[in-house]
Amino acid sequence: MLLSYDWEHRLGAVVAAEYGRGRAVAISPHPENTTHETTAWRCSTSRAPSAEILRAALYWSAGGGARA
């Protein structure tokens, strides 16, 4: 689980795992609505969190390494 909607980490907003010879990423609707992500986005001049999440998920699932 990469992002969760709750402090107990029971409700996944973004989850990722290797599966067989590939990789899978599941992104729930509006994962940027977590408290941490929404606050961080309002304080920055970067792209919307959902665009960054999608970019990173596509990169990783295509075989790229983890990006900070």
N, C-alpha and C positions, 0 to 999 in steps of 0.2 A: 504494500500500500504506500503510495507516494504522497497523496493528499487525502485528508479525511474531513468530513463535515462536523465531526464531534471530537471532544477531548479524549474520549475513551477509545478512539480509533476503531469504531465498529461500523461506521458508515463511510465506505470508500468513495471518494470523488475521482481519484485516478489510481488505477492499479496496473501493474506491469509484471510480466514474468516470462522467462524462457519456457518454451513448450516444444518438445521434440527437437527438430532442427531449426526452429524459428523462434520468433518472439511475438508476444501479444500484449496489446495495451487496450485497456477499457477506460473510457472517459465518460463520466456521467454528464447530464445536461448542466451547463454552467458550473464547472468545477472551481471557477474563480470566485464563487460566492462564499468561500470559506473566509472566516474572519481575518486570518493572517494574509491571505492573498489579496483581498479587497483593500485592506489598509495599506499594504505595500504598494499596490498599483496607484492609489490616490496620491502617494507621496513621491512617485517617480514620473519621469517623462518618457518611459519606454512604452512599447506596444502593449495592447491589452493583454492581460494574463492568459486569456483563452487562446490567443494567437501564439503566444510563447509556448504554452503547453502543447498545442497541436504540432508546432514545429519540432519541439524536442521529442515528442512521441514518434513522429514520422522518421526522424533521424535515427533514433535508437532502434526502432522496429526494423529498419532497413539494414541494420548491422553495425551502425556507428556506436561509438563508446558513449558513456555518460557525459553530459556536459553540465557545467556549473551555471 
